[in-house]
């Protein structure tokens, strides 16, 4: 099992790599989630699908919350390091 390291202990270059990969993953997953939400909303109103199922894509967007928190922490650490320089 890999040992967790503090963000302050990670070199700047690696933080930029993590930031870039995290942004790419959030963008990709966000777009897929947005398309799935649109499809479910369309199906809910055009077919006999129960309207309560529209809650599912909105609640599944909460799965992106930890990634946004991590990205925010990385951005804050990079901003702090740039201010010190």
Phi, psi and omega in degrees: 000133183283135181282133178289135176247151179290148180297327180291343180268353182273136178297156184300318182299319179290326176296319178295323177294317178296319180298315181295316180290323178292320177296320178296317179294318178296320179295313180297310180293325178296318179294318178298317179295322178295318178294317179297321178297316179297319179295316181294320178296317179299313180295326181294324182268341183258350181230191181271016180294137180300138182292337181294339179289350176292343179291330186303308182293329179290322178287328180289343176294341177293342178292341179276349184302314178299325179292321177294322178295316179297317178297321178296319179295320179295316179298320179295317180295318178296320179295320179295320181290324178291327179290327180288331184286000000 
